[in-house]
Amino acid sequence: MVIATGRSSWHVKNIAQALIYKAKQKQKGAQRILLPSVEGQEGGKWVIIDSGTVIVHALDEKARAYYNLESLWTTETSPNEPSSQELKNAFVKIRRKNNSKKSVQTSS
């Protein structure tokens, strides 16, 4: 996986076009040409090119800062993330004191 940054949406679109062109050129003379799958080329904020063996994410600077794809591969925990003990406590099932399903009748 490759992550590339463009300075503007125009730059991101041109990065994508250049990579698509290179992928086609590499297959010149092959019996069967496999075109890469491309998503997001119209907008130009985030373009994904899947050539089968390599996936390229081309983003503009703001989108790259916002999505922070590099954080998917880091092992560090941020200070805002809950600890493992907090997660275990969050999934504890709490039972009602009166475990019956009958409605409680009040005396009058």
C-alpha positions as CSV (number, residue, x, y, z in Angstrom):
1,M,0.0,0.0,0.0
2,V,1.3,3.4,-1.0
3,I,0.0,6.7,0.4
4,A,0.8,9.8,-1.7
5,T,0.0,13.5,-1.0
6,G,-0.9,16.1,-3.5
7,R,-1.0,19.9,-2.9
8,S,-4.4,20.4,-4.5
9,S,-7.2,18.3,-6.0
10,W,-5.7,19.0,-9.5
11,H,-2.4,17.6,-8.3
12,V,-4.1,14.5,-6.8
13,K,-5.9,13.9,-10.1
14,N,-2.7,14.2,-12.0
15,I,-0.9,11.8,-9.7
16,A,-3.7,9.3,-10.3
17,Q,-3.6,9.8,-14.1
18,A,0.2,9.3,-14.2
19,L,-0.1,6.1,-12.1
20,I,-2.8,4.7,-14.4
21,Y,-0.8,5.5,-17.5
22,K,2.3,3.8,-16.0
23,A,0.2,0.7,-15.1
24,K,-1.0,0.5,-18.7
25,Q,2.6,1.0,-20.0
26,K,4.0,-1.8,-17.9
27,Q,1.5,-4.2,-19.5
28,K,2.4,-3.3,-23.1
29,G,2.8,-6.4,-25.2
30,A,0.9,-8.6,-22.7
31,Q,-1.8,-10.9,-24.1
32,R,-4.3,-9.6,-21.6
33,I,-4.3,-6.0,-20.2
34,L,-5.7,-5.6,-16.7
35,L,-6.8,-2.0,-16.0
36,P,-6.5,-0.7,-12.5
37,S,-9.7,0.0,-10.5
38,V,-10.0,3.7,-9.7
39,E,-12.3,5.4,-7.2
40,G,-12.7,9.1,-6.4
41,Q,-11.0,10.5,-9.5
42,E,-13.9,13.0,-10.1
43,G,-13.6,14.8,-6.8
44,G,-9.8,14.7,-6.5
45,K,-9.7,14.9,-2.7
46,W,-8.9,11.2,-2.2
47,V,-8.2,8.9,-5.2
48,I,-7.7,5.1,-4.7
49,I,-6.0,3.1,-7.4
50,D,-6.1,-0.7,-7.1
51,S,-3.8,-2.4,-9.6
52,G,-4.1,-5.8,-8.0
53,T,-0.7,-6.0,-6.4
54,V,-0.4,-2.4,-5.2
55,I,-3.0,-0.1,-3.8
56,V,-2.3,3.6,-4.0
57,H,-4.1,6.2,-1.9
58,A,-3.6,9.7,-3.3
59,L,-4.9,12.4,-1.0
60,D,-4.8,16.2,-0.8
61,E,-3.0,17.6,2.3
62,K,-6.2,18.4,4.2
63,A,-7.7,14.9,3.6
64,R,-4.5,13.2,4.6
65,A,-4.3,15.2,7.9
66,Y,-8.0,14.5,8.6
67,Y,-8.0,10.7,7.9
68,N,-4.5,10.0,9.3
69,L,-4.2,6.6,7.6
70,E,-0.8,6.1,9.1
71,S,-2.4,5.7,12.5
72,L,-4.0,2.4,11.3
73,W,-0.5,0.8,11.5
74,T,0.8,2.3,14.8
75,T,0.8,0.3,18.0
76,E,0.9,3.3,20.3
77,T,-2.3,4.2,22.2
78,S,-3.6,7.7,22.3
79,P,-4.4,9.2,25.7
80,N,-8.1,9.4,24.8
81,E,-8.4,5.6,24.2
82,P,-9.9,3.6,27.0
83,S,-7.7,1.1,28.8
84,S,-8.3,-2.7,28.5
85,Q,-9.8,-2.8,32.0
86,E,-12.3,0.0,31.1
87,L,-13.3,-2.0,28.0
88,K,-13.8,-5.2,30.1
89,N,-16.0,-3.2,32.5
90,A,-18.0,-1.7,29.7
91,F,-19.2,-5.1,28.5
92,V,-20.3,-6.5,31.9
93,K,-24.0,-7.4,31.9
94,I,-25.9,-5.7,34.6
95,R,-29.0,-7.5,36.0
96,R,-32.0,-5.9,37.5
97,K,-32.6,-6.6,41.2
98,N,-36.0,-8.1,40.4
99,N,-35.2,-10.5,37.6
100,S,-38.8,-11.5,36.9
101,K,-40.4,-10.1,33.8
102,K,-43.7,-9.5,35.6
103,S,-44.7,-5.9,36.0
104,V,-44.4,-4.5,39.5
105,Q,-47.8,-3.9,41.1
106,T,-48.2,-1.1,43.5
107,S,-50.5,-1.5,46.5
108,S,-53.1,1.2,46.9
